[in-house]
Amino acid sequence: MSETDLEAIKERNARVEADKAWETSWARRLFIALVTYIIAAYYMHSVGLGNALLGAFVPTGGYLLSTLSLSFVKNFWLKNIYKK
């Protein structure tokens, strides 16, 4: 394996690690939660549902709760379903 091949592998590994770090980061989760809140509040206000700013916490909270429980589901899936 040449030095160029090793460098390409190292660069790829660095990109994969950065992507994984982003996927599991709180910054990503909070950004998605913020966007979810804004869209839900706008929609609820547009269709005339009462107290849209408070009601928009429901889908936002659901999203955040789902991100917390995914690690448990992932571990269960890895141990019991995904078998290489």
C-alpha positions in Angstrom: 0.0 0.0 0.0 1.4 3.3 -1.0 1.8 6.5 1.1 -0.9 8.1 -1.0 -3.3 5.3 -0.3 -2.6 5.6 3.5 -3.2 9.3 3.4 -6.5 8.8 1.5 -7.7 6.3 4.1 -6.7 8.7 6.9 -8.6 11.5 5.3 -11.7 9.3 4.8 -11.5 8.1 8.4 -11.3 11.7 9.6 -14.4 12.6 7.5 -16.3 9.6 8.8 -15.5 10.5 12.4 -16.5 14.1 11.9 -19.8 13.0 10.3 -20.5 10.6 13.2 -19.7 13.3 15.8 -22.1 15.7 14.0 -24.9 13.1 13.9 -24.7 12.5 17.6 -24.0 16.0 18.7 -26.3 18.1 20.9 -25.7 21.1 18.6 -27.4 19.2 15.7 -30.3 18.0 18.0 -30.9 21.5 19.3 -30.8 23.0 15.9 -33.3 20.5 14.6 -35.5 21.1 17.7 -35.3 24.9 17.1 -36.3 24.6 13.5 -39.1 22.1 14.5 -40.4 24.6 17.0 -40.4 27.5 14.6 -42.2 25.5 11.9 -44.7 24.1 14.3 -45.5 27.5 15.8 -45.8 29.1 12.4 -48.1 26.4 11.2 -50.3 26.4 14.4 -50.5 30.2 14.2 -51.4 30.1 10.5 -54.3 27.6 10.9 -55.6 29.5 13.9 -54.9 27.0 16.7 -54.8 28.5 20.1 -51.6 29.4 21.8 -49.3 28.3 19.0 -46.1 29.3 20.9 -46.9 26.9 23.7 -48.4 24.2 21.5 -45.2 24.0 19.4 -43.4 22.6 22.4 -45.2 19.3 21.9 -43.6 18.2 18.6 -40.3 19.7 19.7 -40.3 17.8 23.0 -41.3 14.6 21.1 -38.3 15.0 18.8 -35.9 15.6 21.7 -37.3 12.6 23.6 -36.9 10.4 20.6 -33.2 11.3 20.3 -32.7 10.4 23.9 -34.3 7.0 23.5 -32.6 6.1 20.3 -29.3 5.0 22.0 -31.3 2.4 24.0 -33.1 1.2 20.8 -29.8 1.2 18.9 -28.0 -0.9 21.5 -30.9 -3.4 21.6 -30.9 -3.6 17.8 -27.2 -4.1 17.7 -27.3 -6.9 20.3 -30.4 -8.7 19.3 -31.2 -8.1 15.6 -28.1 -7.0 13.7 -25.9 -9.9 13.5 -22.9 -9.9 11.2 
